[in-house]
Amino acid sequence: MRSFPALLACVSLLAASQASAETKVFIIANQADGYGVDQCLAKGDKCGAHAALSYCKSRDFAQASSYRRVDLDEITGSVPKAGEDCRRGVCDEYVAITCQR
């Protein structure tokens, strides 16, 4: 019976820590700049980790938990579908970066 209050305290602490952790997903244009960072982010390669972390920190988040290429079908109504608005035959790609506080 003595362990019940300790268990209740642990559960409360765990719930409070999970509630305070804020997660936000940013969808950004994957702009080819010649440095290859865009490909690292889009492919989810390890080389994109620093760019994703820098992006999150610039928005006051502590870490980047994931980053990946986003299919246009995953984005509802905010960007043109493939082929609808491509400049010189080059369509924009997008990257999702998940940041956590």
C-alpha positions as CSV (number, residue, x, y, z in Angstrom):
1,M,0.0,0.0,0.0
2,R,3.0,2.3,0.6
3,S,4.0,2.1,-3.0
4,F,0.7,3.4,-4.4
5,P,1.5,7.1,-3.5
6,A,4.9,6.7,-5.1
7,L,3.4,5.1,-8.2
8,L,0.8,7.9,-8.4
9,A,3.6,10.5,-8.1
10,C,5.6,8.9,-10.9
11,V,2.5,8.8,-13.2
12,S,1.8,12.4,-12.5
13,L,5.4,13.5,-13.2
14,L,5.4,11.5,-16.4
15,A,2.1,13.0,-17.6
16,A,3.3,16.5,-16.7
17,S,6.6,16.1,-18.6
18,Q,4.8,14.8,-21.7
19,A,2.3,17.6,-21.6
20,S,5.0,20.3,-21.5
21,A,6.9,18.9,-24.5
22,E,5.7,20.9,-27.5
23,T,6.1,19.4,-31.0
24,K,5.6,21.3,-34.2
25,V,6.0,20.3,-37.9
26,F,7.3,22.9,-40.3
27,I,6.7,22.5,-44.0
28,I,9.3,24.4,-46.0
29,A,10.3,24.6,-49.7
30,N,13.2,22.4,-50.5
31,Q,15.3,24.9,-52.4
32,A,18.3,23.6,-54.3
33,D,21.2,25.9,-53.6
34,G,24.1,23.9,-55.0
35,Y,25.4,22.9,-51.5
36,G,23.4,19.6,-51.3
37,V,21.8,20.5,-47.9
38,D,18.4,20.3,-49.7
39,Q,19.1,16.7,-50.8
40,C,20.2,15.7,-47.3
41,L,17.0,17.0,-45.8
42,A,14.8,15.6,-48.5
43,K,16.3,12.1,-48.3
44,G,16.4,12.1,-44.5
45,D,20.2,11.5,-44.7
46,K,22.4,12.1,-41.6
47,C,24.0,15.1,-43.3
48,G,20.6,17.0,-43.0
49,A,20.6,16.7,-39.2
50,H,22.6,19.9,-38.6
51,A,20.4,21.9,-41.0
52,A,17.2,20.6,-39.4
53,L,18.6,21.3,-35.9
54,S,19.6,24.8,-36.9
55,Y,16.2,25.4,-38.4
56,C,14.5,24.3,-35.1
57,K,16.8,26.4,-32.9
58,S,16.2,29.5,-35.0
59,R,12.5,29.1,-34.0
60,D,13.3,28.6,-30.3
61,F,13.0,24.8,-30.3
62,A,15.5,22.5,-28.6
63,Q,15.8,19.7,-31.1
64,A,14.8,18.4,-34.5
65,S,13.3,14.9,-34.0
66,S,12.8,14.2,-37.8
67,Y,13.1,15.6,-41.2
68,R,11.9,14.2,-44.6
69,R,10.6,15.0,-48.0
70,V,6.9,15.6,-48.2
71,D,4.7,14.5,-51.1
72,L,2.5,17.2,-52.4
73,D,-0.5,15.0,-51.7
74,E,0.3,15.3,-48.0
75,I,-0.1,19.1,-48.0
76,T,-3.8,20.1,-48.3
77,G,-4.5,23.1,-50.4
78,S,-1.5,25.2,-49.5
79,V,0.7,24.5,-52.5
80,P,-0.1,23.7,-56.2
81,K,-0.2,20.0,-57.2
82,A,2.7,18.6,-59.2
83,G,2.6,20.1,-62.7
84,E,0.3,23.0,-61.9
85,D,2.9,25.6,-61.1
86,C,6.3,24.5,-62.3
87,R,8.8,27.1,-63.5
88,R,10.9,26.0,-66.5
89,G,9.8,22.4,-65.9
90,V,11.2,22.4,-62.3
91,C,8.6,21.8,-59.6
92,D,9.2,22.8,-56.0
93,E,9.7,20.0,-53.5
94,Y,8.9,20.4,-49.8
95,V,10.5,19.1,-46.6
96,A,8.9,18.5,-43.2
97,I,11.0,19.3,-40.2
98,T,9.6,18.2,-36.8
99,C,10.9,20.3,-33.9
100,Q,10.5,19.8,-30.2
101,R,10.9,22.1,-27.2
